[in-house]
Amino acid sequence: MRKVKKRIKIGKFEKLLYTFAILLTVSLPISIVFSKATLSKINFEVEKVKKEIQKQNKTNQSLSMKINELASLDKIEEVAKNEGLSYNNDNIKTVEEEDKE
């Protein structure tokens, strides 16, 4: 007796399913690597911006201290004296804001 080889026919749906599975198997690792690289780049940029913010905060604090120093009463009197002006406390008027309720 002779053995008869049976061929299994693969339908169009099965071919489509196999093709989809192969594409998924190939594309999934690539997309994971790409997304990890993108995430790493974004994290690097976030850290860079955080450092810039810290640097700007230090500059702001320094400038604020300088403003307070220059706005002090002693400094104002010193500048007035150097410019030949006098400091008269009686000429200062205080304006108070009324509470609106």
C-alpha positions as CSV (number, residue, x, y, z in Angstrom):
1,M,0.0,0.0,0.0
2,R,1.0,3.4,-0.8
3,K,0.8,6.2,1.8
4,V,-1.3,9.1,0.7
5,K,-0.1,12.4,1.9
6,K,-2.9,14.7,2.8
7,R,-2.4,18.4,2.2
8,I,-4.0,20.7,4.6
9,K,-5.5,23.6,2.9
10,I,-5.0,26.9,4.6
11,G,-7.8,29.3,4.2
12,K,-7.7,33.1,3.5
13,F,-8.6,33.9,7.1
14,E,-5.9,31.6,8.5
15,K,-3.3,33.2,6.2
16,L,-4.4,36.6,7.4
17,L,-4.2,35.5,11.0
18,Y,-0.7,34.1,10.5
19,T,0.4,37.3,8.7
20,F,-1.0,39.4,11.5
21,A,0.8,37.3,14.2
22,I,4.1,37.5,12.4
23,L,3.8,41.3,12.0
24,L,2.8,41.7,15.6
25,T,5.8,39.5,16.7
26,V,8.2,41.7,14.7
27,S,6.7,45.1,15.3
28,L,6.0,44.9,19.1
29,P,9.7,44.7,20.2
30,I,10.6,47.5,17.8
31,S,7.8,49.7,19.2
32,I,8.7,49.0,22.8
33,V,12.4,50.0,22.1
34,F,11.2,53.1,20.3
35,S,8.9,54.1,23.1
36,K,11.6,53.6,25.8
37,A,14.0,55.7,23.8
38,T,11.4,58.5,23.5
39,L,10.6,58.3,27.2
40,S,14.3,58.5,28.0
41,K,14.7,61.6,25.8
42,I,11.8,63.3,27.5
43,N,13.1,62.5,31.0
44,F,16.5,64.0,30.0
45,E,14.7,67.2,28.8
46,V,12.7,67.4,32.0
47,E,15.8,67.2,34.1
48,K,17.4,69.9,32.0
49,V,14.4,72.2,32.5
50,K,14.5,71.4,36.3
51,K,18.1,72.5,36.5
52,E,17.3,75.7,34.5
53,I,14.5,76.4,36.9
54,Q,16.7,75.9,40.0
55,K,19.3,78.3,38.4
56,Q,16.7,80.9,37.7
57,N,15.3,80.6,41.3
58,K,18.8,81.2,42.7
59,T,19.2,84.3,40.4
60,N,15.7,85.5,41.5
61,Q,16.6,85.2,45.2
62,S,19.9,87.0,44.6
63,L,18.2,89.8,42.8
64,S,15.5,90.0,45.5
65,M,18.1,90.3,48.2
66,K,19.8,93.1,46.2
67,I,16.5,94.9,45.8
68,N,15.9,94.7,49.6
69,E,19.4,95.9,50.3
70,L,19.0,98.9,47.9
71,A,15.5,99.7,49.2
72,S,16.6,99.8,52.8
73,L,16.2,103.1,54.7
74,D,20.0,103.3,55.4
75,K,20.8,103.1,51.7
76,I,18.1,105.7,50.8
77,E,19.5,108.1,53.3
78,E,23.1,107.4,52.1
79,V,22.1,108.1,48.4
80,A,20.1,111.2,49.5
81,K,23.1,112.6,51.4
82,N,25.4,111.9,48.5
83,E,23.0,113.8,46.2
84,G,22.7,116.7,48.6
85,L,19.1,115.9,49.5
86,S,17.6,115.6,52.9
87,Y,15.3,113.0,54.4
88,N,12.2,114.6,56.1
89,N,9.9,112.2,57.7
90,D,7.1,114.8,58.0
91,N,6.7,114.9,54.2
92,I,5.8,111.2,54.0
93,K,2.1,110.5,53.7
94,T,0.6,107.1,54.3
95,V,-2.3,105.9,52.2
96,E,-4.5,103.2,53.8
97,E,-6.9,101.1,51.7
98,E,-10.4,100.8,52.9
99,D,-11.9,97.3,53.4
100,K,-14.7,96.5,50.9
101,E,-17.3,94.3,52.4
